[in-house]
């Protein structure tokens, strides 16, 4: 015999399967906060946790016709969320590795150019001067991001800042550096500008 809680959950899932949006909102309100906290513990990223919760509930709505077949929805919800979180973390790691490899490859190529190209030496000097002119926080965020390859979450943790503050400092630093470099149009190399655009 089903408990009252399981019976109510079964009824709710049946209503959702029939397209009841109010029932779906009730399901979301019941589970989203606890689910978000669980995913945050896995990912250590508030932004990613929010994204995964939204993805999971969107997936549930799209496949709502299958809901009545689920015996224990809470367990099902946490299993698919855990799997999705791990897949997102793996994808983020692969993307970061590709970015670092791309930057390393192009940086090595530019250092080779530097040995024979005085223009690059001038550009590098201007870039370093621009970095030195940055306010302390912007400079710290920029260097941790560009020189050490840390993510926004890692920088926020290291500097005891919020994710949004780190993001703002990085954006302001890039804007300032680009302005400084563009003031010296006579020494800018197209390849370097391309890389700087993606920093």
ZAMARGU-4260 file (C-alpha; in steps of 0.2 Angstrom, whole numbers, plus 5000, padded with zeros to 4 digits):
<rodrens>
0) 5000/5000/5000 | 5007/5017/4995 | 5010/5030/5009 | 5000/5046/5008 | 5016/5055/5002
5) 5020/5043/4988 | 5002/5043/4983 | 5002/5062/4982 | 5018/5062/4972 | 5011/5049/4960
10) 4995/5060/4958 | 5006/5075/4955 | 5017/5066/4942 | 5001/5060/4933 | 4994/5078/4932
15) 5011/5084/4925 | 5011/5070/4912 | 4994/5076/4906 | 5001/5094/4904 | 4996/5102/4920
20) 5008/5117/4922 | 5002/5121/4940 | 5006/5104/4945 | 5023/5106/4937 | 5026/5122/4946
25) 5022/5113/4962 | 5035/5100/4959 | 5048/5113/4955 | 5045/5123/4970 | 5046/5107/4981
30) 5062/5101/4974 | 5072/5115/4966 | 5081/5122/4982 | 5087/5106/4989 | 5092/5100/4972
35) 5102/5116/4969 | 5111/5114/4985 | 5115/5097/4981 | 5122/5101/4964 | 5132/5116/4971
40) 5141/5104/4982 | 5146/5094/4967 | 5151/5108/4956 | 5156/5122/4968 | 5148/5134/4956
45) 5132/5144/4959 | 5130/5148/4941 | 5132/5131/4935 | 5121/5124/4948 | 5107/5136/4943
50) 5110/5131/4925 | 5109/5112/4929 | 5093/5114/4939 | 5085/5123/4925 | 5091/5110/4912
55) 5084/5096/4923 | 5067/5103/4925 | 5066/5107/4907 | 5070/5089/4903 | 5057/5083/4915
60) 5044/5094/4906 | 5049/5088/4889 | 5048/5070/4894 | 5033/5072/4906 | 5024/5058/4897
65) 5036/5046/4906 | 5033/5052/4923 | 5020/5040/4929 | 5032/5026/4927 | 5044/5033/4940
70) 5042/5024/4956 | 5053/5036/4967 | 5054/5053/4959 | 5066/5061/4972 | 5079/5047/4970
75) 5076/5048/4951 | 5078/5067/4951 | 5095/5066/4961 | 5102/5053/4950 | 5099/5061/4934
80) 5105/5078/4941 | 5121/5070/4948 | 5125/5063/4930 | 5121/5079/4922 | 5132/5089/4934
85) 5147/5077/4931 | 5144/5078/4912 | 5144/5097/4913 | 5160/5097/4924 | 5169/5085/4911
90) 5164/5097/4897 | 5170/5112/4906 | 5187/5103/4910 | 5188/5099/4891 | 5184/5116/4886
95) 5197/5124/4898 | 5210/5111/4892 | 5207/5116/4874 | 5208/5134/4878 | 5224/5132/4887
100) 5232/5122/4873 | 5226/5135/4860 | 5234/5149/4871 | 5250/5139/4874 | 5252/5135/4855
105) 5249/5153/4850 | 5259/5160/4864 | 5274/5149/4859 | 5272/5154/4841 | 5272/5172/4846
110) 5287/5170/4857 | 5296/5163/4841 | 5290/5178/4831 | 5297/5189/4845 | 5315/5183/4843
115) 5315/5190/4825 | 5301/5203/4826 | 5304/5219/4835 | 5286/5224/4833 | 5281/5210/4845
120) 5294/5216/4857 | 5286/5233/4857 | 5269/5226/4858 | 5274/5215/4873 | 5281/5230/4882
125) 5265/5240/4879 | 5255/5226/4885 | 5265/5224/4901 | 5264/5243/4904 | 5245/5242/4903
130) 5244/5228/4915 | 5255/5237/4928 | 5243/5252/4927 | 5228/5242/4931 | 5220/5244/4949
135) 5226/5231/4961 | 5211/5220/4961 | 5209/5221/4942 | 5227/5216/4940 | 5226/5202/4952
140) 5210/5195/4943 | 5218/5197/4926 | 5234/5189/4930 | 5226/5174/4939 | 5215/5172/4924
145) 5227/5174/4910 | 5243/5169/4917 | 5237/5155/4928 | 5222/5149/4919 | 5210/5150/4934
150) 5191/5150/4932 | 5181/5164/4939 | 5175/5152/4953 | 5193/5148/4957 | 5198/5167/4957
155) 5183/5171/4968 | 5188/5158/4981 | 5207/5164/4981 | 5203/5182/4982 | 5188/5181/4993
160) 5177/5190/4980 | 5160/5186/4973 | 5159/5177/4956 | 5150/5193/4948 | 5164/5204/4956
165) 5178/5194/4948 | 5168/5194/4931 | 5167/5213/4932 | 5185/5216/4936 | 5191/5204/4922
170) 5180/5214/4910 | 5186/5231/4916 | 5204/5225/4915 | 5202/5219/4897 | 5193/5235/4892
175) 5208/5245/4899 | 5221/5235/4891 | 5213/5235/4874 | 5212/5254/4875 | 5230/5256/4880
180) 5236/5244/4866 | 5225/5252/4852 | 5233/5269/4856 | 5249/5262/4849 | 5241/5256/4832
185) 5259/5257/4824 | 5265/5242/4834 | 5249/5231/4835 | 5251/5214/4826 | 5235/5206/4819
190) 5238/5189/4827 | 5241/5197/4844 | 5225/5207/4843 | 5216/5191/4839 | 5222/5182/4855
195) 5219/5198/4866 | 5201/5198/4860 | 5199/5181/4867 | 5208/5184/4884
</rodrens>
